[in-house]
Amino acid sequence: MGFFKQLFGGGDNDNHTQEQQQDKARDFDVLKYDGVRAMNMGQIDYSIKCFSKALELKDDLETRDYLSQAFMRSDQMDLAMEQLAKLREAQPDNVRILLRMIHIYYMTEDYDKMATICDDALRIDADNPLAVYELARAMRGRGDLLQAVAQATRCIALCEKAGDDEAGLLRDATLLRGGLLLKMSDTKGASADADWLVGHDPQSEDAMLLKAQVEQAMGNNEEALRCFDKVVDLNPFSLEAFRQRGALRLQMGDKAGAEEDMRMVLELDPQAADSVNGKFEAEGHEDIQQKVEQAYKSVNPFQ
């Protein structure tokens, strides 16, 4: 029998080939799961090496997805997009791949491409609330505020229909719309969204900050100040709360309070000194009150 196996290419050669395939499969698994463990531990560079080497052994979609995530974490967005493009080619109707691409375009502020991929995702799943939300953000980035409000409203309706499954996205979309309406000077609409947000999550820093901005825009400075105070209570490191509360305090004649808030802004973000007036000194300046006033001249609380 051994003679016939050798004569027709069987025997040891087949066994050797099978062993090679088994070794290759084992090496792939080791590299893949070492990469996953490394990525979870924050060892991103090593995880990229593992995933890349694993893909040399086997073209695996899950591994390619992991590699795209690792590239994103290391801020290598072009390389991440290359992997996602290959995934999209393999699974053109997978909306989750498109949402990952949308996220990259949002991070890189490429709002035109972001909007295009949002449209592609919605052609596959017209009622995907996350894709609609991302389209609203893309429209905001492009400066089309009316369309951004329309898409945010559409997302809110889809989330309300979905119920608890989309509760988090519902709050995000409402916050987005409220900020857009405030920017468009629709204080009534923005106030309704802010009140809804605070009513559903009174411990939300973002909701309370929007509420403060709306109250200030409506001329209710005392209530706005109370809301800014609440934001600081919720987050003692909120740069925007200190910046905007300081501007409001200065407007209300509380120069000492404005100075106190400006000191906190500079403590939290030392680079803000150059951005607000060029030469603001946090301590020891004999004309610090004047500097505070100059600093807040460039502050737009509705930025």
Secondary structure, 3 states (H helix, E strand, C coil): CHHHHHHCCCCHHHHHHHHHHHHHHHHHHHHHHHHHHHHHCCCHHHHHHHHHHHHHHCCCHHHHHHHHHHHHHCCCHHHHHHHHHHHHHHCCCCHHHHHHHHHHHHHCCCHHHHHHHHHHHHHHCCCCHHHHHHHHHHHHHCCCHHHHHHHHHHHHHHHHHHHHHHHHHHHHHHHHHHHHHHHCCCHHHHHHHHHHHHHHCCCCHHHHHHHHHHHHHCCCHHHHHHHHHHHHHHCCCCHHHHHHHHHHHHHCCCHHHHHHHHHHHHHHCCCHHHHHCCCCCCCCCCCHHHHHHHHHHCCCCCC
